[in-house]
Amino acid sequence: MKISDRLQQAGIILPEPPLPVANYIPSVIVGNLLFISGQLCLDQGVLHPRHIGKVGGSVSVDFGVEAAKFCAINLLAQARAALGDLERIQQCVRLGGFINAEAGFTALPPIMNGASDLMVGILGDAGKHARTTVGVAELPMGAAVEIEAIFEVR
């Protein structure tokens, strides 16, 4: 099944990718690898109040998972912008997740599963990846989650 068909089946409409807010570019292709800068949990360009704050504190686990899903959607939007066609993705190699976590909150892997599950759901076996999940003290704009990615491309 094509990636566009899986997105449609999941009811996901990829947004226009967010523009950088500092001195960096959204993506870089080196050889057959596409590196995508960290993406915040924006929903069609909006950071909802339920995704602002610390997971395990003012942000519930469920909203943390949802925030990670929005990060993954934005990663795919950036990939489409860089590649022109998501069918060029051969493999999601790695996701790196940063969770704005309340002190002592250690249930980080289930939060990151919001992104991992979406990648596998949309890319199939090509969505299976290595990953890192790290709890951090703060993220830009107070976002609950930020995720970066590396894709192997054709």
N, C-alpha and C positions, 0 to 999 in steps of 0.2 A: 504494500500500500504506500502511496506517495505521502510525503511529509505534509503537504498542503491538505490532503484528504484527512489525515489524522488530526491536524489542527482544527479543521472544520467540524469533524466528528466530535471533538472535545469542546466545541463552542468557543475556541480561542481565536481572536482577531489580533494579529501582531500589530503593535502600535508603531508610529514613527519612532525610530530610536532616539533616545534623549541625546542632546548635544553635550559635549564635555563642559564642565563648569570650572576647569582650571587648565594648566599647561600640560595637556596630554591629548592623545587621540583615542577614539573609541576602540580601534582594532588595528592589528598589524599582522600581515601574512609574511611568514618566513618559511621558505620552501613549501612544504605541504601542510604547515601548521598555521592555524588561525588563532591568535591570542586576542581575547576580548577583555577589555578593562572591566573592572568591577561595576556591576549594575545594581542600582538600588531597587527597592520594592515599589516602584512607581506603577500605578494602574492607569494605563492610557495617559501617562504624563503627570498623574496626580499622586502625591504621597498622602494617603488617607490617615486621619488621626489614629485609627486602630493599629497602624503600622509604625507609629512614632513612639519611641521609648524603649525600655528594656524588657526583653523577653524574660518571663519569670517574675516580672514586676508589673508595670502598667500595661504590658502587652501579654496577652494570654498565649499559651502554647498553641492553641488553634489558630490565632491570628499570626503567630510567628511562622507556622507552617504555610499559611496563606501568603505571607510576605515573601518567603523563599520561592514560592511558585511564581509570584510576579517578577522576582529577579530572573528566574529561568526564562520567562516569556520575553523579558527585555534582552537577555542574552541571545535568544533566537532572532529577535528583531535586529540586533546589531549584526548577527551573522548574515542575515538576509541582505542587509545594507552593504556589507563587505563583499559578499559573494554574488549577489544578484539572484541566486537561486539556492534554496536550502537543500536541494537534491545533491548539491556538491559536497555536503557533509558526509564523510565516510565513517567518522567515529567521533563521539565525544570522548576525549582523552582524559580530561581532568576538570573537576569543579573545585574551586576554592571558596569556602564559605566563611563569612565573618558575621557572627551573631552578637548584636548589642545586648549583652546578657547582664541580668541582675547579679550582684555579687553572690557567689555560692550556687548559682543555677548551673547545673552540670548536664542537663538533659538536652545537650546540643544536637546530637545525631538525629533525633526525630524531627527537629526543626528543619535541618538540612534535607531531610527526606522529601520535603515539599518540592524542592528543586530536582532532586535525583529522580523521584517518581515521575515528574513531568517530563524530564529528558527521555527516560525509557518509554514512557507512554507515547511520546511524539516521534522519537527516532527509532523505536523498536530496539533490537539488539545493538544497533549502532549508538544507542544512548547510554549503554553501560559504561561506567567510567571509574577512574580512581578519584579520590577526593580528600580534601582536608577541611575540617570544620574547627573553627577557633572562636572562642568567646572573647569579645573585646569590650573595652570600657565605653567607647563612643563611636558613632559613625556619622558621616555627613548628614546634615539636616535632621539629626536625631533618629534616622531610619533604624528600624529593628534589624534589618538584614541587608547585606551586600554580598554579591557572589560574582566571581570571575570565572572565565572558562578558557580551555584550550580544545580546539577541534582539529582533527585531521581532515583535510579537504582534498577533493579531486581537482 
